[in-house]
Amino acid sequence: MGAVPTEPKLIGRGSGTAGPGPESGGVADGLLLSLKRAAAALRDAGIEYALAGGFAAYAHGAAVSTHDVDFVVRERDVQAALDALGGVGMTHLESPENWLEKAYDGEHLVDLIHTPSGRPVDGELLGRADEMTVGAVFMPVLPATDLMIMRLLAFTETACDFSGFLHVGRALREQVDWRRVAAETARSPYAYAFLTLLARLDVIEEDVL
């Protein structure tokens, strides 16, 4: 038997336990601590936000993320969010991308995304977030459908490796409105290719496409 995780499991409404917690001392363990510190700082500053990316998928039942922490915020709130993170010791890193800002908590990266794939974060998106328990802390988490749309629209000609996201599609398939995903990503041939692959793998129904 493996070691018992020292961090609480991530629990998401509707998905039950989201798999085993990060191993003590591992990369994901440190990222989870940074996630909780950042979420608390944003909450205490009164900034409306939602957890996105790999940890949001994890909260819904996918495998744990070990890359970075992603939050979505309105563009108008980015500076206030950076100030809040700076107030708990995180460091702003100038980013060449014009759709997010980055902060480091030691070696752990926290992304503040305001315009994913050219779609500005707004009150409608943030209003769809569900309060979920992430590492024993309640915070707003983007729904599985919005996570899927956001990720599929991020695929491009030079960044279309599906291997790291197939497991997320499988894990979240019962929570995703696939027809909405197909409709909102219809302009992207890369999203269509990913959905076609899911259909051929019997993860989703072919009539979704």
Protein Blocks (a to p, Z undefined) as FASTA:
>chain_A
ZZddfbdcdddehklpgbjaddehiaklmmmmmmmmmmmmmmmnopacddehjllmmmno
pacdfkbccddddfklmmmmmmmmmmnopacdddfbfkbccddehjaccdddfbgghiac
dfklmmmpccddeehiacddddfklmmmmmmmmpcfklccfklmmmmmmmmmmmpcfklm
mmmmmmpmklmmmmmmmmmnomacfklZZ
